[in-house]
Amino acid sequence: MAKVKAKAGININRATVSLRENHKVLWITITAMFMAINIVLATLGIPVPGGHLYLCDAIICTAALLLDPLAAFAVGGIGSFLGDFIFYPAPMFVTLAVHGLQAVVISLIVRGGKGVKPHFVRSLIAVLIGAVIMVVGYTLGKIYVYSTYEYAMMSLPYEIAQALLGVVISLLLCYRFKLFTIFNRETEREQ
């Protein structure tokens, strides 16, 4: 694999060089694309008896698996915040905090340190922890925003289903449909 010079003068593999540090325009473009997809998916709910399931968790988890923590926060936190701001502003600050934290934690766990390549078990653990953050965060947030414990408990099954749907879809995209491989190959080619 080709070597590049880091700022400190040490040779390291391209795969370990952050996209954000070396190709800012590509990093901003990819992050913005994921944010736009997140905003669109925040508006498309799958109707289920008694509520809706939103697919934004799938794109948040996928972006967090692929991108660095800062980009993951932008996609998860800011992208979801903008989606709520446009379409349903009451919980937008809860969304910013919860989805932002969810995305950052997933990204940090998957990376596990500089040069560590993501693998399925690490990714599974990361997105499951992210799902717990989302469910607990939204449940507490709904108690705060709507001032009622009962409403938060009524929507708890939908939060759990939405989180698990995001886990399954993101893992399928990244591992079954080889999005990790495609993403790494294409971003490496651009660097």
SULCOR-V525620 format. One record per residue. RES is the residue in three letters. PSI is psi in degrees with one decimal (* if undefined). Layout:
((RES | PSI) (RES | PSI))
This chain:
((MET | 142.7) (ALA | 146.9) (LYS | 149.4) (VAL | 156.4) (LYS | 127.2) (ALA | 169.5) (LYS | -31.8) (ALA | -3.3) (GLY | 6.1) (ILE | 136.8) (ASN | 132.1) (ILE | 160.8) (ASN | 148.5) (ARG | -34.7) (ALA | -26.4) (THR | -8.4) (VAL | 129.9) (SER | 133.2) (LEU | -37.9) (ARG | -35.8) (GLU | -35.2) (ASN | -17.0) (HIS | 70.1) (LYS | -40.3) (VAL | -43.7) (LEU | -42.2) (TRP | -45.9) (ILE | -41.6) (THR | -47.0) (ILE | -43.0) (THR | -44.8) (ALA | -37.7) (MET | -45.7) (PHE | -37.9) (MET | -43.7) (ALA | -41.9) (ILE | -40.0) (ASN | -44.2) (ILE | -43.2) (VAL | -45.7) (LEU | -23.8) (ALA | -18.5) (THR | -17.3) (LEU | 100.9) (GLY | 141.7) (ILE | 117.4) (PRO | 130.4) (VAL | 159.2) (PRO | 118.3) (GLY | 3.0) (GLY | -155.6) (HIS | 151.4) (LEU | 130.4) (TYR | 143.4) (LEU | 6.2) (CYS | -28.4) (ASP | -31.4) (ALA | -43.6) (ILE | -32.5) (ILE | -47.3) (CYS | -41.4) (THR | -47.5) (ALA | -40.3) (ALA | -32.9) (LEU | -34.1) (LEU | -33.3) (LEU | 167.3) (ASP | 164.8) (PRO | -37.6) (LEU | -46.2) (ALA | -38.4) (ALA | -41.8) (PHE | -42.0) (ALA | -44.7) (VAL | -52.6) (GLY | -52.2) (GLY | -59.6) (ILE | -41.5) (GLY | -44.8) (SER | -38.4) (PHE | -47.0) (LEU | -39.2) (GLY | -44.4) (ASP | -40.6) (PHE | -41.5) (ILE | -42.4) (PHE | -29.2) (TYR | 82.1) (PRO | -14.0) (ALA | -49.6) (PRO | 21.3) (MET | -34.9) (PHE | -33.6) (VAL | -43.9) (THR | -44.6) (LEU | -49.0) (ALA | -48.1) (VAL | -53.3) (HIS | -31.3) (GLY | -47.9) (LEU | -43.5) (GLN | -49.4) (ALA | -42.5) (VAL | -45.0) (VAL | -44.5) (ILE | -48.5) (SER | -42.9) (LEU | -41.4) (ILE | -43.8) (VAL | -41.1) (ARG | -39.5) (GLY | 9.8) (GLY | 165.1) (LYS | 130.8) (GLY | -4.4) (VAL | 124.9) (LYS | 140.0) (PRO | 142.5) (HIS | 167.6) (PHE | -47.3) (VAL | -44.7) (ARG | -41.5) (SER | -41.6) (LEU | -47.3) (ILE | -43.1) (ALA | -48.4) (VAL | -29.0) (LEU | -40.6) (ILE | -40.8) (GLY | -38.5) (ALA | -41.0) (VAL | -43.2) (ILE | -44.3) (MET | -47.0) (VAL | -48.7) (VAL | -44.9) (GLY | -45.2) (TYR | -35.9) (THR | -47.0) (LEU | -38.7) (GLY | -39.3) (LYS | -34.4) (ILE | -41.7) (TYR | -49.4) (VAL | -44.6) (TYR | -1.7) (SER | 33.0) (THR | 124.7) (TYR | -37.1) (GLU | -43.4) (TYR | -41.4) (ALA | -39.8) (MET | -33.3) (MET | -33.6) (SER | -2.7) (LEU | -45.0) (PRO | -34.8) (TYR | -37.7) (GLU | -44.2) (ILE | -46.4) (ALA | -41.9) (GLN | -42.1) (ALA | -44.1) (LEU | -35.5) (LEU | -41.5) (GLY | -40.1) (VAL | -51.0) (VAL | -48.4) (ILE | -43.5) (SER | -40.8) (LEU | -39.1) (LEU | -46.6) (LEU | -45.6) (CYS | -33.1) (TYR | -49.1) (ARG | -43.7) (PHE | 10.4) (LYS | 37.7) (LEU | -34.5) (PHE | -49.5) (THR | -46.9) (ILE | -46.3) (PHE | -47.9) (ASN | -41.2) (ARG | -45.5) (GLU | -40.0) (THR | -34.3) (GLU | -37.8) (ARG | -36.9) (GLU | -24.7) (GLN | *))
